[in-house]
Amino acid sequence: MKKLRGRRGVTLTETLCTVLIVLLISAMLAVGVRFAVRTYRESMELSETELLCSTLTAAISDKLRYSGEVGQNMFIQGVGTTDSGGVSFAISDDGEVVIQTTDSEEFRLLGSASYPQGLRVRTTGTGETGFISYSAETGIFTVSFAIADAQGNILKETCFDVKRINAGKK
């Protein structure tokens, strides 16, 4: 029996304490990684929302700024003749901005890859038929839309005015 007491080794209590400490550290690490991943995804979604909003603002502004005479039909560079002025801009069922041409075709303003992570465009407010209106007196388009996530939560709303450069020219 003396020989067994003289041996050095790890006791059962020390082993259990070590396992418990390792489990606690693993649990804290798992919670931390989950939190970091969620924060990263939210950050990326907001970043993509800002980028999509900025891209749409620039694309819509360019098309409207250089548009031809606004009336029953309007000419837009790169698209052709569209129906009924600024109302020819629409939001498709997929939540993407499209332009309706007189040929009853839809011209996508941006490619599908421009709408990442399920982001979609929506009209702002309630009961609106379009998201672009035009004032013939001032020659200014007013554009307002919102960007929503896949669950339909509004992440960003924007409203801006575009003055036609070709206003008054026929």
Contacts in CASP RR format, 6 or more apart in sequence:
PFRMAT RR
TARGET T0000
AUTHOR 0000-0000-0000
METHOD contacts of the structure
MODEL  1
MKKLRGRRGVTLTETLCTVLIVLLISAMLAVGVRFAVRTYRESMELSETE
LLCSTLTAAISDKLRYSGEVGQNMFIQGVGTTDSGGVSFAISDDGEVVIQ
TTDSEEFRLLGSASYPQGLRVRTTGTGETGFISYSAETGIFTVSFAIADA
QGNILKETCFDVKRINAGKK
44 117 0 8 1.000
45 117 0 8 1.000
45 119 0 8 1.000
45 149 0 8 1.000
45 155 0 8 1.000
46 155 0 8 1.000
48 116 0 8 1.000
48 117 0 8 1.000
48 119 0 8 1.000
49 119 0 8 1.000
49 147 0 8 1.000
49 149 0 8 1.000
49 155 0 8 1.000
49 156 0 8 1.000
50 156 0 8 1.000
52 114 0 8 1.000
52 115 0 8 1.000
52 116 0 8 1.000
52 119 0 8 1.000
52 147 0 8 1.000
53 147 0 8 1.000
53 156 0 8 1.000
53 158 0 8 1.000
55 110 0 8 1.000
55 114 0 8 1.000
56 97 0 8 1.000
56 109 0 8 1.000
56 110 0 8 1.000
56 121 0 8 1.000
56 145 0 8 1.000
57 143 0 8 1.000
57 158 0 8 1.000
57 160 0 8 1.000
59 97 0 8 1.000
59 109 0 8 1.000
59 110 0 8 1.000
60 89 0 8 1.000
60 97 0 8 1.000
60 109 0 8 1.000
60 132 0 8 1.000
60 143 0 8 1.000
60 162 0 8 1.000
61 143 0 8 1.000
61 160 0 8 1.000
61 162 0 8 1.000
63 76 0 8 1.000
63 77 0 8 1.000
63 79 0 8 1.000
63 89 0 8 1.000
63 99 0 8 1.000
63 109 0 8 1.000
64 76 0 8 1.000
64 86 0 8 1.000
64 132 0 8 1.000
64 141 0 8 1.000
64 143 0 8 1.000
64 162 0 8 1.000
64 164 0 8 1.000
65 162 0 8 1.000
65 163 0 8 1.000
65 164 0 8 1.000
65 165 0 8 1.000
66 76 0 8 1.000
66 77 0 8 1.000
66 164 0 8 1.000
66 165 0 8 1.000
66 166 0 8 1.000
67 74 0 8 1.000
67 75 0 8 1.000
67 76 0 8 1.000
67 77 0 8 1.000
67 164 0 8 1.000
67 166 0 8 1.000
68 74 0 8 1.000
68 75 0 8 1.000
68 76 0 8 1.000
68 164 0 8 1.000
68 166 0 8 1.000
68 169 0 8 1.000
69 75 0 8 1.000
69 166 0 8 1.000
69 168 0 8 1.000
69 169 0 8 1.000
69 170 0 8 1.000
70 85 0 8 1.000
70 86 0 8 1.000
70 134 0 8 1.000
70 136 0 8 1.000
70 139 0 8 1.000
70 164 0 8 1.000
71 84 0 8 1.000
71 85 0 8 1.000
72 83 0 8 1.000
72 84 0 8 1.000
72 85 0 8 1.000
73 81 0 8 1.000
73 82 0 8 1.000
73 83 0 8 1.000
73 84 0 8 1.000
73 85 0 8 1.000
73 102 0 8 1.000
74 81 0 8 1.000
74 82 0 8 1.000
74 84 0 8 1.000
74 85 0 8 1.000
74 86 0 8 1.000
74 88 0 8 1.000
75 81 0 8 1.000
75 82 0 8 1.000
76 82 0 8 1.000
76 99 0 8 1.000
79 99 0 8 1.000
79 101 0 8 1.000
79 107 0 8 1.000
80 101 0 8 1.000
81 101 0 8 1.000
81 102 0 8 1.000
82 88 0 8 1.000
82 99 0 8 1.000
82 100 0 8 1.000
82 101 0 8 1.000
82 102 0 8 1.000
83 100 0 8 1.000
83 101 0 8 1.000
83 102 0 8 1.000
85 134 0 8 1.000
86 132 0 8 1.000
86 133 0 8 1.000
86 134 0 8 1.000
86 141 0 8 1.000
87 129 0 8 1.000
87 130 0 8 1.000
87 132 0 8 1.000
88 99 0 8 1.000
88 100 0 8 1.000
88 101 0 8 1.000
89 97 0 8 1.000
89 98 0 8 1.000
89 99 0 8 1.000
89 100 0 8 1.000
89 109 0 8 1.000
89 130 0 8 1.000
89 131 0 8 1.000
89 132 0 8 1.000
90 97 0 8 1.000
90 98 0 8 1.000
90 99 0 8 1.000
90 100 0 8 1.000
90 106 0 8 1.000
90 130 0 8 1.000
91 97 0 8 1.000
91 98 0 8 1.000
91 121 0 8 1.000
91 122 0 8 1.000
91 123 0 8 1.000
91 130 0 8 1.000
91 131 0 8 1.000
91 145 0 8 1.000
92 98 0 8 1.000
92 106 0 8 1.000
92 108 0 8 1.000
94 112 0 8 1.000
94 115 0 8 1.000
94 120 0 8 1.000
95 115 0 8 1.000
95 120 0 8 1.000
95 121 0 8 1.000
95 122 0 8 1.000
96 108 0 8 1.000
96 109 0 8 1.000
96 110 0 8 1.000
96 111 0 8 1.000
96 112 0 8 1.000
96 115 0 8 1.000
96 120 0 8 1.000
96 121 0 8 1.000
97 108 0 8 1.000
97 109 0 8 1.000
97 110 0 8 1.000
97 121 0 8 1.000
97 145 0 8 1.000
98 106 0 8 1.000
98 107 0 8 1.000
98 108 0 8 1.000
98 109 0 8 1.000
99 106 0 8 1.000
99 107 0 8 1.000
99 109 0 8 1.000
100 106 0 8 1.000
100 107 0 8 1.000
101 107 0 8 1.000
115 121 0 8 1.000
117 149 0 8 1.000
117 150 0 8 1.000
118 149 0 8 1.000
118 150 0 8 1.000
119 147 0 8 1.000
119 148 0 8 1.000
119 149 0 8 1.000
119 150 0 8 1.000
119 155 0 8 1.000
120 147 0 8 1.000
120 148 0 8 1.000
120 149 0 8 1.000
120 150 0 8 1.000
120 152 0 8 1.000
121 145 0 8 1.000
121 146 0 8 1.000
121 147 0 8 1.000
121 148 0 8 1.000
122 145 0 8 1.000
122 146 0 8 1.000
122 147 0 8 1.000
122 148 0 8 1.000
122 152 0 8 1.000
122 154 0 8 1.000
123 130 0 8 1.000
123 131 0 8 1.000
123 144 0 8 1.000
123 145 0 8 1.000
123 146 0 8 1.000
124 131 0 8 1.000
124 144 0 8 1.000
124 145 0 8 1.000
124 146 0 8 1.000
124 157 0 8 1.000
124 159 0 8 1.000
131 143 0 8 1.000
131 144 0 8 1.000
131 145 0 8 1.000
132 141 0 8 1.000
132 142 0 8 1.000
132 143 0 8 1.000
133 141 0 8 1.000
133 142 0 8 1.000
134 140 0 8 1.000
134 141 0 8 1.000
134 142 0 8 1.000
135 141 0 8 1.000
135 142 0 8 1.000
138 163 0 8 1.000
139 163 0 8 1.000
139 164 0 8 1.000
139 167 0 8 1.000
140 161 0 8 1.000
140 162 0 8 1.000
140 163 0 8 1.000
140 164 0 8 1.000
141 161 0 8 1.000
141 162 0 8 1.000
141 163 0 8 1.000
141 164 0 8 1.000
142 159 0 8 1.000
142 160 0 8 1.000
142 161 0 8 1.000
143 158 0 8 1.000
143 159 0 8 1.000
143 160 0 8 1.000
143 161 0 8 1.000
143 162 0 8 1.000
144 157 0 8 1.000
144 158 0 8 1.000
144 159 0 8 1.000
144 160 0 8 1.000
145 157 0 8 1.000
145 158 0 8 1.000
146 154 0 8 1.000
146 155 0 8 1.000
146 156 0 8 1.000
146 157 0 8 1.000
146 158 0 8 1.000
147 154 0 8 1.000
147 155 0 8 1.000
147 156 0 8 1.000
147 157 0 8 1.000
148 154 0 8 1.000
148 155 0 8 1.000
149 155 0 8 1.000
END
